[in-house]
């Protein structure tokens, strides 16, 4: 029978490529007993969005923090941190754990055999693969790569489950103290490099491309999903043109109409759009894990007076928010001022969530930098290098005049000279987004 040759794959550290071979029964038995292996299949891929120097700089900064805090090793388990510190590997869990182990000497992604050589190709440095043949092989891979490292192990408390924590403690051959590395690394990621900001700018421009494609596809009787498909296709094609060496995954559109606009994250449906409908346009560009968004309130053909009144009020709050995003301002101060403005319009009781958040490595199914959200309970001070949105939203319940959800969303970059750039190009407000067909 044909199968992967276990002994060949197990040859670690030599850049050996996988191959098919005829295997004897002894080979089969050996392979099925294999807990971990090295799977160097093909050639290393370019780091995609960033230079090698950019990614190495992140790792150097992390290791300096580890040295200062006495952390012997870090085991990342979240999609966002593994992506950020590996140089572009974005895992798909499907029930299996993944990791990135960083020590003063090592930088190793940990992946399941189902992904074969792709994690190694997309990781800046080394990779170890664990098999499904025996429960606990993930932890055996961690222990194997830790080797003789002793001392404090940094893990992500906001991501690691109790089961994962118990499994790790059970398999470690020595008593390692576990401390949180999730919050410190979040703070590191909150201030973007020049390369990151360049990617975020092109990603935001790609979201604009999706927005124009959606408005082109709009029409009376057109289902929401058809509009969404048009926007997604346009964005994916644009990312492929901009970054031909990157992976193409997870770019999407939520296009909502009528009552479906009441929630910011409501899924696309087959509801057919009608003239006079309130519409919510949400385009999410995602080049290799670097999410940005365009979100706009729109109407098809005409807008009622009741809807227009609420829309104009939300636009006024949005404009004020764009004005007050400045270095030195606390996130909580932004939220408090905009709350007061909503209260003047008698709309504060309809407010849905915080007024904005950070950008970088994030998605609708994995984490973001929660310390940089424009909410009353977040007191982070804005500073150069931060990138965040302004996105006020109110929802008027069904049956009331002006019913529906209203949201505008722009992406802002705080520059080194303390100026602020709005990098979203798609226009907002009634003068632009009552779409005529």
ABEGO torsion letter per residue (X at the ends): XBBBBAAAAABBGAGBBBBBBBBBAAAAAAAAABABBBBBBEBBBBAGABBAAAAAAAAAAAAAAAAAAGBABBBBABAAAAAAAAGGBBBBAGGBBBBBBBBAABBBBBBBAAAEAAAAAABABBBBBBBAABBGAAAAAAAAAAEABBEBBBBBAAABBAAAAAAAAAABABBBBBBBAAAAAAAAAABBBAAAAAAAAAAAAAAAAAAAAAAAABEBGBBAAAAAAAAAAAAAAAAAAABAABBBBGBBBBBBBEAAAABAABBBBABBBBBGBBBBBBBBBBBGGBBBBBBBBBBBGBBBAAAAAAAAAAAAAAAAAAAABBBGBBAAAAAAAAAAAAAAAGAAAABABBAEBBBEBBBAABBBBAABBBBAABABBBBBGBBBBBBBBBBBBBGBBGBEBBBBBBBBBBBAAGBBBBABABBBEAAAABBBX
